[in-house]
Amino acid sequence: MTTRSAEHTTFVIERRFKAPVSRVFRAWSVPESKRQWFACHGDWTPLEYTLDFRPGGAERNHVADTDGLLHAYDAHYLDIVPDSRIIYAYEMKLGETRISASLATVAFEARAKGTRMLFTEQVVFLDGYADNGARLQGTKIGLDNLELFLERETSPIH
């Protein structure tokens, strides 16, 4: 018998990018762009990726880890204000087991030298899943990848 539980936590990550808000927002909203940076494990195998970026739209990112275990991310967009904010809810599964549900808000502010982005996630880990900080770490890695993507996008081609 599975013991049912719900462990809540919230984390906030602030990032500053040299790119203007419109470019940072586009990196979140264009499927070809987001797919390039939205991963925290480069050695995992992509299985399925879709992005329908609009209120009521959905995003799916399914990958297999090095042992072949499915890591499934399925999101639903609740609110989108271009160049200002994105609010979405998502669930994560390992194999067929739901391990968490989250509400995420991404806020963008123009700054003199680029963009200030504030990422806030309210997450509930389910039924004894011990995250041990992996979600925060993975999110930080993903946002590091976003920064690298934005830098590559403006680098001159040699």
VOMAR-972486 format. One record per atom (N, C-alpha, C): residue in three letters; atom name; z, y, x. Coordinates in nm, 2 decimals. Atoms other than C-alpha are relative to their C-alpha. Last residue first. Layout:
// VOMAR-972486
<marba 'ALA' 'CA' <Z Y X>>
...
//
This chain:
// VOMAR-972486
<marba 'HIS' 'N' <0.06 0.00 -0.14>>
<marba 'HIS' 'CA' <-3.75 3.25 3.30>>
<marba 'HIS' 'C' <-0.11 -0.10 0.02>>
<marba 'ILE' 'N' <0.06 0.13 -0.04>>
<marba 'ILE' 'CA' <-3.67 3.33 2.94>>
<marba 'ILE' 'C' <-0.06 0.01 0.13>>
<marba 'PRO' 'N' <0.15 0.00 -0.03>>
<marba 'PRO' 'CA' <-3.45 3.64 2.90>>
<marba 'PRO' 'C' <-0.04 -0.14 0.04>>
<marba 'SER' 'N' <0.04 0.01 -0.14>>
<marba 'SER' 'CA' <-3.11 3.57 2.75>>
<marba 'SER' 'C' <-0.15 0.00 0.02>>
<marba 'THR' 'N' <0.04 -0.13 -0.06>>
<marba 'THR' 'CA' <-3.05 3.70 2.40>>
<marba 'THR' 'C' <-0.04 -0.01 0.14>>
<marba 'GLU' 'N' <0.10 -0.07 0.09>>
<marba 'GLU' 'CA' <-3.04 3.37 2.21>>
<marba 'GLU' 'C' <-0.05 0.13 0.05>>
<marba 'ARG' 'N' <0.14 0.06 -0.03>>
<marba 'ARG' 'CA' <-2.87 3.20 2.50>>
<marba 'ARG' 'C' <-0.11 0.07 -0.08>>
<marba 'GLU' 'N' <0.04 -0.05 -0.14>>
<marba 'GLU' 'CA' <-2.57 3.44 2.47>>
<marba 'GLU' 'C' <-0.14 -0.06 0.03>>
<marba 'LEU' 'N' <0.04 -0.14 0.01>>
<marba 'LEU' 'CA' <-2.55 3.38 2.09>>
<marba 'LEU' 'C' <-0.04 0.05 0.14>>
<marba 'PHE' 'N' <0.13 -0.01 0.08>>
<marba 'PHE' 'CA' <-2.56 3.00 2.14>>
<marba 'PHE' 'C' <-0.04 0.15 -0.01>>
<marba 'LEU' 'N' <0.11 0.04 -0.09>>
<marba 'LEU' 'CA' <-2.29 3.02 2.41>>
<marba 'LEU' 'C' <-0.13 0.01 -0.07>>
<marba 'GLU' 'N' <0.01 -0.11 -0.09>>
<marba 'GLU' 'CA' <-2.06 3.22 2.17>>
<marba 'GLU' 'C' <-0.11 -0.03 0.10>>
<marba 'LEU' 'N' <0.07 -0.12 0.06>>
<marba 'LEU' 'CA' <-2.13 2.97 1.90>>
<marba 'LEU' 'C' <-0.02 0.11 0.10>>
<marba 'ASN' 'N' <0.14 0.03 0.01>>
<marba 'ASN' 'CA' <-2.04 2.68 2.13>>
<marba 'ASN' 'C' <-0.08 0.11 -0.07>>
<marba 'ASP' 'N' <0.05 -0.02 -0.14>>
<marba 'ASP' 'CA' <-1.71 2.85 2.21>>
<marba 'ASP' 'C' <-0.15 -0.03 0.00>>
<marba 'LEU' 'N' <0.02 -0.15 -0.01>>
<marba 'LEU' 'CA' <-1.66 2.87 1.83>>
<marba 'LEU' 'C' <-0.04 0.03 0.14>>
<marba 'GLY' 'N' <0.11 -0.04 0.08>>
<marba 'GLY' 'CA' <-1.72 2.49 1.80>>
<marba 'GLY' 'C' <-0.03 0.15 0.02>>
<marba 'ILE' 'N' <0.12 0.04 -0.08>>
<marba 'ILE' 'CA' <-1.48 2.43 2.09>>
<marba 'ILE' 'C' <-0.12 0.04 -0.08>>
<marba 'LYS' 'N' <0.01 -0.09 -0.11>>
<marba 'LYS' 'CA' <-1.21 2.64 1.91>>
<marba 'LYS' 'C' <-0.13 -0.04 0.08>>
<marba 'THR' 'N' <0.05 -0.13 0.05>>
<marba 'THR' 'CA' <-1.27 2.45 1.59>>
<marba 'THR' 'C' <-0.02 0.10 0.11>>
<marba 'GLY' 'N' <0.14 0.02 0.04>>
<marba 'GLY' 'CA' <-1.23 2.12 1.77>>
<marba 'GLY' 'C' <-0.06 0.12 -0.05>>
<marba 'GLN' 'N' <0.07 0.02 -0.13>>
<marba 'GLN' 'CA' <-0.90 2.23 1.93>>
<marba 'GLN' 'C' <-0.15 -0.01 -0.03>>
<marba 'LEU' 'N' <0.00 -0.13 -0.07>>
<marba 'LEU' 'CA' <-0.76 2.36 1.60>>
<marba 'LEU' 'C' <-0.09 -0.01 0.12>>
<marba 'ARG' 'N' <0.09 -0.09 0.08>>
<marba 'ARG' 'CA' <-0.87 2.03 1.43>>
<marba 'ARG' 'C' <-0.01 0.14 0.06>>
<marba 'ALA' 'N' <0.14 0.02 -0.02>>
<marba 'ALA' 'CA' <-0.73 1.82 1.71>>
<marba 'ALA' 'C' <-0.09 0.09 -0.08>>
<marba 'GLY' 'N' <0.07 -0.11 -0.06>>
<marba 'GLY' 'CA' <-0.38 1.97 1.70>>
<marba 'GLY' 'C' <-0.15 -0.01 0.02>>
<marba 'ASN' 'N' <-0.05 -0.04 -0.13>>
<marba 'ASN' 'CA' <-0.19 1.65 1.66>>
<marba 'ASN' 'C' <-0.08 0.11 0.06>>
<marba 'ASP' 'N' <0.11 -0.08 -0.07>>
<marba 'ASP' 'CA' <-0.41 1.55 1.36>>
<marba 'ASP' 'C' <0.04 0.03 0.14>>
<marba 'ALA' 'N' <-0.06 -0.08 -0.10>>
<marba 'ALA' 'CA' <-0.18 1.27 1.24>>
<marba 'ALA' 'C' <-0.11 0.07 0.08>>
<marba 'TYR' 'N' <0.09 -0.03 -0.11>>
<marba 'TYR' 'CA' <-0.32 1.14 0.91>>
<marba 'TYR' 'C' <0.06 0.09 0.10>>
<marba 'GLY' 'N' <-0.05 0.04 -0.13>>
<marba 'GLY' 'CA' <-0.02 1.03 0.71>>
<marba 'GLY' 'C' <-0.10 0.02 0.12>>
<marba 'ASP' 'N' <-0.05 0.14 -0.01>>
<marba 'ASP' 'CA' <-0.18 1.03 0.37>>
<marba 'ASP' 'C' <0.03 -0.04 0.14>>
<marba 'LEU' 'N' <-0.03 0.09 0.11>>
<marba 'LEU' 'CA' <-0.38 1.36 0.39>>
<marba 'LEU' 'C' <0.06 -0.14 0.05>>
<marba 'PHE' 'N' <0.03 0.13 -0.05>>
<marba 'PHE' 'CA' <-0.40 1.66 0.62>>
<marba 'PHE' 'C' <0.07 -0.11 -0.09>>
<marba 'VAL' 'N' <-0.10 0.10 0.04>>
<marba 'VAL' 'CA' <-0.40 1.98 0.43>>
<marba 'VAL' 'C' <-0.05 -0.13 0.05>>
<marba 'VAL' 'N' <0.04 0.14 0.00>>
<marba 'VAL' 'CA' <-0.59 2.27 0.59>>
<marba 'VAL' 'C' <0.12 -0.08 -0.05>>
<marba 'GLN' 'N' <-0.11 0.06 0.06>>
<marba 'GLN' 'CA' <-0.59 2.65 0.55>>
<marba 'GLN' 'C' <-0.03 -0.15 -0.02>>
<marba 'GLU' 'N' <0.01 0.13 0.07>>
<marba 'GLU' 'CA' <-0.84 2.78 0.79>>
<marba 'GLU' 'C' <0.14 -0.04 -0.05>>
<marba 'THR' 'N' <-0.12 0.05 0.05>>
<marba 'THR' 'CA' <-0.89 3.14 0.91>>
<marba 'THR' 'C' <-0.02 -0.13 -0.08>>
<marba 'PHE' 'N' <0.01 0.13 0.07>>
<marba 'PHE' 'CA' <-1.17 3.25 1.13>>
<marba 'PHE' 'C' <0.14 -0.04 -0.04>>
<marba 'LEU' 'N' <-0.13 0.06 0.03>>
<marba 'LEU' 'CA' <-1.17 3.62 1.23>>
<marba 'LEU' 'C' <-0.03 -0.12 -0.09>>
<marba 'MET' 'N' <0.00 0.10 0.10>>
<marba 'MET' 'CA' <-1.49 3.76 1.39>>
<marba 'MET' 'C' <0.14 -0.06 -0.01>>
<marba 'ARG' 'N' <-0.13 0.06 0.01>>
<marba 'ARG' 'CA' <-1.50 4.09 1.58>>
<marba 'ARG' 'C' <-0.01 -0.10 -0.12>>
<marba 'THR' 'N' <-0.06 0.05 0.12>>
<marba 'THR' 'CA' <-1.86 4.18 1.65>>
<marba 'THR' 'C' <0.13 -0.06 0.02>>
<marba 'GLY' 'N' <0.03 0.13 0.06>>
<marba 'GLY' 'CA' <-2.05 4.38 1.91>>
<marba 'GLY' 'C' <0.07 -0.03 -0.13>>
<marba 'LYS' 'N' <0.07 0.09 -0.10>>
<marba 'LYS' 'CA' <-1.97 4.65 2.16>>
<marba 'LYS' 'C' <-0.03 -0.13 -0.06>>
<marba 'ALA' 'N' <0.09 -0.08 -0.09>>
<marba 'ALA' 'CA' <-1.88 4.94 1.92>>
<marba 'ALA' 'C' <-0.08 -0.09 0.09>>
<marba 'ARG' 'N' <-0.07 -0.08 -0.10>>
<marba 'ARG' 'CA' <-1.74 4.69 1.67>>
<marba 'ARG' 'C' <-0.10 0.07 0.09>>
<marba 'ALA' 'N' <0.08 -0.06 -0.11>>
<marba 'ALA' 'CA' <-1.88 4.55 1.35>>
<marba 'ALA' 'C' <0.10 0.08 0.09>>
<marba 'GLU' 'N' <-0.02 -0.14 -0.01>>
<marba 'GLU' 'CA' <-1.64 4.33 1.15>>
<marba 'GLU' 'C' <-0.08 0.05 0.12>>
<marba 'PHE' 'N' <0.07 -0.06 -0.11>>
<marba 'PHE' 'CA' <-1.70 3.97 1.04>>
<marba 'PHE' 'C' <0.02 0.15 -0.01>>
<marba 'ALA' 'N' <0.02 -0.14 0.03>>
<marba 'ALA' 'CA' <-1.47 3.75 0.83>>
<marba 'ALA' 'C' <-0.06 0.07 0.12>>
<marba 'VAL' 'N' <0.06 -0.06 -0.12>>
<marba 'VAL' 'CA' <-1.49 3.37 0.82>>
<marba 'VAL' 'C' <-0.03 0.15 -0.03>>
<marba 'THR' 'N' <0.06 -0.14 0.01>>
<marba 'THR' 'CA' <-1.27 3.22 0.56>>
<marba 'THR' 'C' <-0.04 0.05 0.13>>
<marba 'ALA' 'N' <0.03 -0.08 -0.12>>
<marba 'ALA' 'CA' <-1.20 2.84 0.55>>
<marba 'ALA' 'C' <-0.06 0.14 -0.04>>
<marba 'LEU' 'N' <0.06 -0.12 0.05>>
<marba 'LEU' 'CA' <-1.03 2.63 0.27>>
<marba 'LEU' 'C' <-0.02 0.09 0.13>>
<marba 'SER' 'N' <-0.03 -0.13 -0.06>>
<marba 'SER' 'CA' <-0.96 2.28 0.39>>
<marba 'SER' 'C' <-0.07 0.11 -0.08>>
<marba 'ALA' 'N' <0.07 -0.09 0.08>>
<marba 'ALA' 'CA' <-0.93 1.91 0.28>>
<marba 'ALA' 'C' <0.04 0.14 0.05>>
<marba 'SER' 'N' <-0.05 -0.14 0.02>>
<marba 'SER' 'CA' <-0.82 1.64 0.51>>
<marba 'SER' 'C' <-0.09 0.07 -0.10>>
<marba 'ILE' 'N' <-0.12 -0.03 -0.08>>
<marba 'ILE' 'CA' <-0.83 1.27 0.61>>
<marba 'ILE' 'C' <0.05 0.14 -0.02>>
<marba 'ARG' 'N' <-0.01 -0.14 -0.01>>
<marba 'ARG' 'CA' <-1.06 1.12 0.35>>
<marba 'ARG' 'C' <0.13 0.04 0.07>>
<marba 'THR' 'N' <-0.13 -0.05 0.03>>
<marba 'THR' 'CA' <-1.11 0.76 0.44>>
<marba 'THR' 'C' <0.00 0.15 0.01>>
<marba 'GLU' 'N' <-0.01 -0.03 0.14>>
<marba 'GLU' 'CA' <-1.46 0.61 0.41>>
<marba 'GLU' 'C' <0.13 0.07 -0.04>>
<marba 'GLY' 'N' <0.04 0.12 0.08>>
<marba 'GLY' 'CA' <-1.53 0.62 0.78>>
<marba 'GLY' 'C' <-0.01 0.04 -0.14>>
<marba 'LEU' 'N' <0.02 0.09 -0.11>>
<marba 'LEU' 'CA' <-1.32 0.91 0.90>>
<marba 'LEU' 'C' <-0.04 -0.13 -0.06>>
<marba 'LYS' 'N' <-0.03 0.15 0.02>>
<marba 'LYS' 'CA' <-1.36 1.17 0.63>>
<marba 'LYS' 'C' <-0.02 -0.06 0.14>>
<marba 'MET' 'N' <0.04 0.08 -0.12>>
<marba 'MET' 'CA' <-1.34 1.55 0.64>>
<marba 'MET' 'C' <0.04 -0.14 -0.03>>
<marba 'GLU' 'N' <-0.08 0.11 -0.02>>
<marba 'GLU' 'CA' <-1.34 1.78 0.33>>
<marba 'GLU' 'C' <-0.05 -0.08 0.13>>
<marba 'TYR' 'N' <0.06 0.12 -0.05>>
<marba 'TYR' 'CA' <-1.46 2.13 0.29>>
<marba 'TYR' 'C' <0.10 -0.12 0.02>>
<marba 'ALA' 'N' <-0.09 0.11 0.01>>
<marba 'ALA' 'CA' <-1.41 2.45 0.11>>
<marba 'ALA' 'C' <-0.07 -0.12 0.06>>
<marba 'TYR' 'N' <0.04 0.13 0.04>>
<marba 'TYR' 'CA' <-1.60 2.77 0.19>>
<marba 'TYR' 'C' <0.11 -0.10 0.00>>
<marba 'ILE' 'N' <-0.11 0.08 0.05>>
<marba 'ILE' 'CA' <-1.56 3.14 0.22>>
<marba 'ILE' 'C' <-0.05 -0.13 -0.04>>
<marba 'ILE' 'N' <0.04 0.13 0.05>>
<marba 'ILE' 'CA' <-1.80 3.35 0.42>>
<marba 'ILE' 'C' <0.12 -0.07 -0.03>>
<marba 'ARG' 'N' <-0.09 0.11 0.01>>
<marba 'ARG' 'CA' <-1.75 3.72 0.50>>
<marba 'ARG' 'C' <-0.07 -0.12 -0.06>>
<marba 'SER' 'N' <-0.13 -0.04 0.03>>
<marba 'SER' 'CA' <-1.91 4.06 0.59>>
<marba 'SER' 'C' <0.10 -0.12 0.00>>
<marba 'ASP' 'N' <-0.05 -0.08 -0.11>>
<marba 'ASP' 'CA' <-2.26 4.04 0.73>>
<marba 'ASP' 'C' <0.14 0.04 -0.02>>
<marba 'PRO' 'N' <0.07 -0.01 -0.13>>
<marba 'PRO' 'CA' <-2.38 3.91 0.40>>
<marba 'PRO' 'C' <0.06 0.10 0.10>>
<marba 'VAL' 'N' <0.04 -0.14 0.00>>
<marba 'VAL' 'CA' <-2.11 3.86 0.14>>
<marba 'VAL' 'C' <-0.07 0.02 0.14>>
<marba 'ILE' 'N' <0.08 -0.04 -0.11>>
<marba 'ILE' 'CA' <-2.08 3.48 0.07>>
<marba 'ILE' 'C' <-0.03 0.15 -0.02>>
<marba 'ASP' 'N' <0.03 -0.14 0.00>>
<marba 'ASP' 'CA' <-1.83 3.32 -0.16>>
<marba 'ASP' 'C' <-0.07 0.04 0.13>>
<marba 'LEU' 'N' <-0.06 -0.06 0.12>>
<marba 'LEU' 'CA' <-1.76 2.96 -0.26>>
<marba 'LEU' 'C' <-0.04 0.15 -0.01>>
<marba 'TYR' 'N' <-0.02 -0.15 -0.02>>
<marba 'TYR' 'CA' <-1.97 2.76 -0.02>>
<marba 'TYR' 'C' <0.04 0.06 -0.13>>
<marba 'HIS' 'N' <0.06 -0.07 0.11>>
<marba 'HIS' 'CA' <-1.92 2.38 -0.05>>
<marba 'HIS' 'C' <0.03 0.15 0.02>>
<marba 'ALA' 'N' <-0.05 -0.13 0.04>>
<marba 'ALA' 'CA' <-1.86 2.17 0.26>>
<marba 'ALA' 'C' <-0.07 0.05 -0.12>>
<marba 'ASP' 'N' <0.07 -0.04 0.12>>
<marba 'ASP' 'CA' <-1.89 1.80 0.35>>
<marba 'ASP' 'C' <0.06 0.13 -0.05>>
<marba 'TYR' 'N' <-0.04 -0.13 0.04>>
<marba 'TYR' 'CA' <-1.79 1.69 0.70>>
<marba 'TYR' 'C' <-0.09 0.04 -0.11>>
<marba 'ALA' 'N' <0.08 -0.07 0.11>>
<marba 'ALA' 'CA' <-1.82 1.32 0.77>>
<marba 'ALA' 'C' <0.07 0.13 -0.03>>
<marba 'HIS' 'N' <-0.08 -0.12 0.02>>
<marba 'HIS' 'CA' <-1.70 1.15 1.10>>
<marba 'HIS' 'C' <-0.09 0.09 -0.10>>
<marba 'LEU' 'N' <0.06 -0.12 0.07>>
<marba 'LEU' 'CA' <-1.85 0.80 1.09>>
<marba 'LEU' 'C' <0.11 0.11 -0.01>>
<marba 'LEU' 'N' <-0.08 -0.04 0.12>>
<marba 'LEU' 'CA' <-1.71 0.56 1.35>>
<marba 'LEU' 'C' <-0.06 0.12 -0.06>>
<marba 'GLY' 'N' <0.08 0.03 0.12>>
<marba 'GLY' 'CA' <-1.98 0.42 1.60>>
<marba 'GLY' 'C' <0.07 0.04 -0.13>>
<marba 'ASP' 'N' <-0.03 0.14 0.05>>
<marba 'ASP' 'CA' <-1.74 0.38 1.89>>
<marba 'ASP' 'C' <-0.08 -0.03 -0.13>>
<marba 'THR' 'N' <0.05 0.09 -0.10>>
<marba 'THR' 'CA' <-1.90 0.69 2.07>>
<marba 'THR' 'C' <0.04 -0.15 -0.04>>
<marba 'ASP' 'N' <-0.06 -0.01 -0.13>>
<marba 'ASP' 'CA' <-1.85 0.89 1.75>>
<marba 'ASP' 'C' <-0.05 -0.11 0.10>>
<marba 'ALA' 'N' <-0.07 0.12 -0.05>>
<marba 'ALA' 'CA' <-2.09 0.89 1.47>>
<marba 'ALA' 'C' <0.06 0.02 0.13>>
<marba 'VAL' 'N' <0.03 0.05 -0.14>>
<marba 'VAL' 'CA' <-2.20 1.21 1.30>>
<marba 'VAL' 'C' <0.08 -0.13 0.02>>
<marba 'HIS' 'N' <-0.05 0.13 -0.03>>
<marba 'HIS' 'CA' <-2.23 1.35 0.95>>
<marba 'HIS' 'C' <-0.04 -0.05 0.14>>
<marba 'ASN' 'N' <0.02 0.04 -0.14>>
<marba 'ASN' 'CA' <-2.27 1.72 0.89>>
<marba 'ASN' 'C' <0.07 -0.13 0.02>>
<marba 'ARG' 'N' <-0.04 0.13 -0.03>>
<marba 'ARG' 'CA' <-2.32 1.83 0.53>>
<marba 'ARG' 'C' <-0.03 -0.03 0.15>>
<marba 'GLU' 'N' <0.04 0.03 -0.13>>
<marba 'GLU' 'CA' <-2.34 2.18 0.39>>
<marba 'GLU' 'C' <0.06 -0.14 0.03>>
<marba 'ALA' 'N' <-0.07 0.10 -0.07>>
<marba 'ALA' 'CA' <-2.34 2.28 0.03>>
<marba 'ALA' 'C' <-0.05 -0.01 0.15>>
<marba 'GLY' 'N' <0.08 0.09 -0.09>>
<marba 'GLY' 'CA' <-2.45 2.56 -0.19>>
<marba 'GLY' 'C' <0.09 -0.09 0.07>>
<marba 'GLY' 'N' <0.03 0.12 0.07>>
<marba 'GLY' 'CA' <-2.25 2.71 -0.48>>
<marba 'GLY' 'C' <-0.08 -0.10 0.08>>
<marba 'PRO' 'N' <-0.11 0.03 0.09>>
<marba 'PRO' 'CA' <-2.26 3.06 -0.32>>
<marba 'PRO' 'C' <-0.04 -0.12 -0.09>>
<marba 'ARG' 'N' <-0.01 -0.09 0.11>>
<marba 'ARG' 'CA' <-2.55 3.03 -0.08>>
<marba 'ARG' 'C' <0.12 -0.03 -0.08>>
<marba 'PHE' 'N' <-0.09 -0.12 -0.02>>
<marba 'PHE' 'CA' <-2.63 2.86 0.25>>
<marba 'PHE' 'C' <-0.01 0.10 -0.11>>
<marba 'ASP' 'N' <0.05 -0.08 0.11>>
<marba 'ASP' 'CA' <-2.78 2.52 0.16>>
<marba 'ASP' 'C' <0.09 0.12 -0.01>>
<marba 'LEU' 'N' <-0.07 -0.12 0.02>>
<marba 'LEU' 'CA' <-2.72 2.34 0.50>>
<marba 'LEU' 'C' <-0.08 0.08 -0.11>>
<marba 'THR' 'N' <0.07 -0.08 0.09>>
<marba 'THR' 'CA' <-2.81 1.98 0.58>>
<marba 'THR' 'C' <0.08 0.13 -0.03>>
<marba 'TYR' 'N' <-0.04 -0.14 0.01>>
<marba 'TYR' 'CA' <-2.73 1.76 0.87>>
<marba 'TYR' 'C' <-0.08 0.07 -0.11>>
<marba 'GLU' 'N' <0.06 -0.08 0.11>>
<marba 'GLU' 'CA' <-2.73 1.38 0.88>>
<marba 'GLU' 'C' <0.05 0.14 0.01>>
<marba 'LEU' 'N' <0.06 0.09 0.10>>
<marba 'LEU' 'CA' <-2.67 1.11 1.15>>
<marba 'LEU' 'C' <-0.07 0.08 -0.11>>
<marba 'PRO' 'N' <0.03 -0.07 0.13>>
<marba 'PRO' 'CA' <-2.60 1.31 1.47>>
<marba 'PRO' 'C' <-0.06 -0.10 -0.09>>
<marba 'THR' 'N' <0.14 0.01 0.05>>
<marba 'THR' 'CA' <-2.47 1.08 1.75>>
<marba 'THR' 'C' <-0.01 0.07 -0.14>>
<marba 'TRP' 'N' <0.01 0.08 0.12>>
<marba 'TRP' 'CA' <-2.16 1.19 1.94>>
<marba 'TRP' 'C' <-0.14 0.00 -0.06>>
<marba 'ASP' 'N' <0.04 0.14 -0.03>>
<marba 'ASP' 'CA' <-2.18 1.29 2.31>>
<marba 'ASP' 'C' <0.00 -0.08 -0.13>>
<marba 'GLY' 'N' <0.14 0.01 -0.03>>
<marba 'GLY' 'CA' <-2.18 1.67 2.24>>
<marba 'GLY' 'C' <-0.05 -0.14 0.02>>
<marba 'HIS' 'N' <0.01 0.12 -0.08>>
<marba 'HIS' 'CA' <-1.84 1.66 2.06>>
<marba 'HIS' 'C' <-0.15 -0.02 0.03>>
<marba 'CYS' 'N' <-0.11 -0.01 -0.10>>
<marba 'CYS' 'CA' <-1.73 1.99 1.90>>
<marba 'CYS' 'C' <-0.01 -0.12 0.10>>
<marba 'ALA' 'N' <-0.05 0.13 -0.04>>
<marba 'ALA' 'CA' <-2.04 2.05 1.70>>
<marba 'ALA' 'C' <0.11 0.02 0.10>>
<marba 'PHE' 'N' <-0.11 0.05 0.09>>
<marba 'PHE' 'CA' <-2.18 2.35 1.51>>
<marba 'PHE' 'C' <0.03 -0.15 0.03>>
<marba 'TRP' 'N' <-0.13 -0.03 -0.06>>
<marba 'TRP' 'CA' <-2.38 2.52 1.79>>
<marba 'TRP' 'C' <0.11 -0.07 -0.07>>
<marba 'GLN' 'N' <0.00 0.00 -0.15>>
<marba 'GLN' 'CA' <-2.74 2.40 1.75>>
<marba 'GLN' 'C' <0.14 0.02 0.05>>
<marba 'ARG' 'N' <0.00 0.13 -0.05>>
<marba 'ARG' 'CA' <-2.70 2.30 1.38>>
<marba 'ARG' 'C' <0.01 -0.01 0.15>>
<marba 'LYS' 'N' <-0.14 0.06 0.01>>
<marba 'LYS' 'CA' <-2.60 2.65 1.30>>
<marba 'LYS' 'C' <0.00 -0.14 0.05>>
<marba 'SER' 'N' <-0.09 -0.06 -0.10>>
<marba 'SER' 'CA' <-2.93 2.80 1.43>>
<marba 'SER' 'C' <0.14 -0.07 -0.01>>
<marba 'GLU' 'N' <0.05 0.04 -0.14>>
<marba 'GLU' 'CA' <-3.18 2.56 1.26>>
<marba 'GLU' 'C' <0.10 0.06 0.10>>
<marba 'PRO' 'N' <-0.03 0.14 -0.03>>
<marba 'PRO' 'CA' <-2.97 2.58 0.93>>
<marba 'PRO' 'C' <-0.04 -0.03 0.15>>
<marba 'VAL' 'N' <0.14 0.06 -0.02>>
<marba 'VAL' 'CA' <-2.97 2.97 0.92>>
<marba 'VAL' 'C' <0.02 -0.15 0.05>>
<marba 'SER' 'N' <0.07 0.02 0.12>>
<marba 'SER' 'CA' <-2.64 3.10 0.78>>
<marba 'SER' 'C' <-0.14 -0.06 0.01>>
<marba 'TRP' 'N' <-0.07 0.08 0.10>>
<marba 'TRP' 'CA' <-2.38 3.08 1.05>>
<marba 'TRP' 'C' <-0.09 -0.04 -0.12>>
<marba 'ALA' 'N' <-0.03 0.12 -0.07>>
<marba 'ALA' 'CA' <-2.60 3.20 1.34>>
<marba 'ALA' 'C' <0.08 -0.10 -0.10>>
<marba 'ARG' 'N' <0.12 0.09 0.00>>
<marba 'ARG' 'CA' <-2.73 3.46 1.10>>
<marba 'ARG' 'C' <0.02 -0.13 0.06>>
<marba 'PHE' 'N' <0.01 0.06 0.14>>
<marba 'PHE' 'CA' <-2.38 3.60 1.06>>
<marba 'PHE' 'C' <-0.12 -0.09 -0.01>>
<marba 'VAL' 'N' <-0.11 0.10 0.01>>
<marba 'VAL' 'CA' <-2.35 3.64 1.44>>
<marba 'VAL' 'C' <0.00 -0.06 -0.14>>
<marba 'ARG' 'N' <0.03 0.12 -0.08>>
<marba 'ARG' 'CA' <-2.69 3.81 1.46>>
<marba 'ARG' 'C' <0.11 -0.11 -0.01>>
<marba 'SER' 'N' <0.11 0.07 0.07>>
<marba 'SER' 'CA' <-2.62 4.05 1.17>>
<marba 'SER' 'C' <-0.04 -0.13 0.08>>
<marba 'VAL' 'N' <-0.05 0.08 0.12>>
<marba 'VAL' 'CA' <-2.27 4.13 1.31>>
<marba 'VAL' 'C' <-0.12 -0.08 -0.06>>
<marba 'PRO' 'N' <-0.03 -0.08 0.13>>
<marba 'PRO' 'CA' <-2.42 4.26 1.64>>
<marba 'PRO' 'C' <0.03 -0.10 -0.11>>
<marba 'ALA' 'N' <0.11 -0.01 0.10>>
<marba 'ALA' 'CA' <-2.39 4.03 1.95>>
<marba 'ALA' 'C' <0.04 0.09 -0.12>>
<marba 'LYS' 'N' <0.09 -0.12 -0.04>>
<marba 'LYS' 'CA' <-2.14 4.10 2.23>>
<marba 'LYS' 'C' <-0.11 0.02 -0.10>>
<marba 'PHE' 'N' <0.13 0.03 -0.05>>
<marba 'PHE' 'CA' <-1.90 3.86 2.05>>
<marba 'PHE' 'C' <-0.07 0.13 0.03>>
<marba 'ARG' 'N' <0.08 -0.12 -0.02>>
<marba 'ARG' 'CA' <-1.53 3.89 1.99>>
<marba 'ARG' 'C' <-0.13 -0.04 0.07>>
<marba 'ARG' 'N' <0.10 0.00 -0.11>>
<marba 'ARG' 'CA' <-1.33 3.59 1.86>>
<marba 'ARG' 'C' <-0.08 0.14 -0.01>>
<marba 'GLU' 'N' <0.07 -0.13 -0.01>>
<marba 'GLU' 'CA' <-1.01 3.57 1.65>>
<marba 'GLU' 'C' <-0.10 -0.02 0.12>>
<marba 'ILE' 'N' <0.07 -0.01 -0.13>>
<marba 'ILE' 'CA' <-0.89 3.22 1.55>>
<marba 'ILE' 'C' <-0.08 0.13 0.00>>
<marba 'VAL' 'N' <0.09 -0.12 -0.01>>
<marba 'VAL' 'CA' <-0.64 3.18 1.27>>
<marba 'VAL' 'C' <-0.05 0.01 0.14>>
<marba 'PHE' 'N' <0.02 -0.06 -0.13>>
<marba 'PHE' 'CA' <-0.45 2.86 1.18>>
<marba 'PHE' 'C' <-0.11 0.11 -0.01>>
<marba 'THR' 'N' <0.10 -0.11 0.00>>
<marba 'THR' 'CA' <-0.29 2.73 0.86>>
<marba 'THR' 'C' <-0.02 0.05 0.15>>
<marba 'THR' 'N' <-0.01 -0.10 -0.11>>
<marba 'THR' 'CA' <-0.10 2.41 0.81>>
<marba 'THR' 'C' <-0.11 0.10 -0.02>>
<marba 'HIS' 'N' <0.07 -0.13 0.00>>
<marba 'HIS' 'CA' <-0.02 2.17 0.52>>
<marba 'HIS' 'C' <0.02 0.08 0.13>>
<marba 'GLU' 'N' <-0.06 -0.08 -0.11>>
<marba 'GLU' 'CA' <0.08 1.80 0.54>>
<marba 'GLU' 'C' <-0.09 0.13 0.01>>
<marba 'ALA' 'N' <0.09 -0.12 -0.02>>
<marba 'ALA' 'CA' <0.00 1.61 0.22>>
<marba 'ALA' 'C' <0.07 0.09 0.09>>
<marba 'SER' 'N' <-0.07 -0.12 -0.05>>
<marba 'SER' 'CA' <0.14 1.26 0.17>>
<marba 'SER' 'C' <-0.11 0.11 0.02>>
<marba 'ARG' 'N' <0.07 -0.13 0.03>>
<marba 'ARG' 'CA' <0.06 0.93 0.00>>
<marba 'ARG' 'C' <0.08 0.12 0.05>>
<marba 'THR' 'N' <-0.10 -0.11 0.03>>
<marba 'THR' 'CA' <0.18 0.61 0.15>>
<marba 'THR' 'C' <-0.08 0.13 -0.01>>
<marba 'THR' 'N' <0.01 -0.13 -0.07>>
<marba 'THR' 'CA' <-0.09 0.35 0.13>>
<marba 'THR' 'C' <0.10 0.09 -0.04>>
<marba 'MET' 'N' <0.00 -0.12 0.08>>
<marba 'MET' 'CA' <0.00 0.00 0.00>>
<marba 'MET' 'C' <0.00 0.13 0.09>>
//
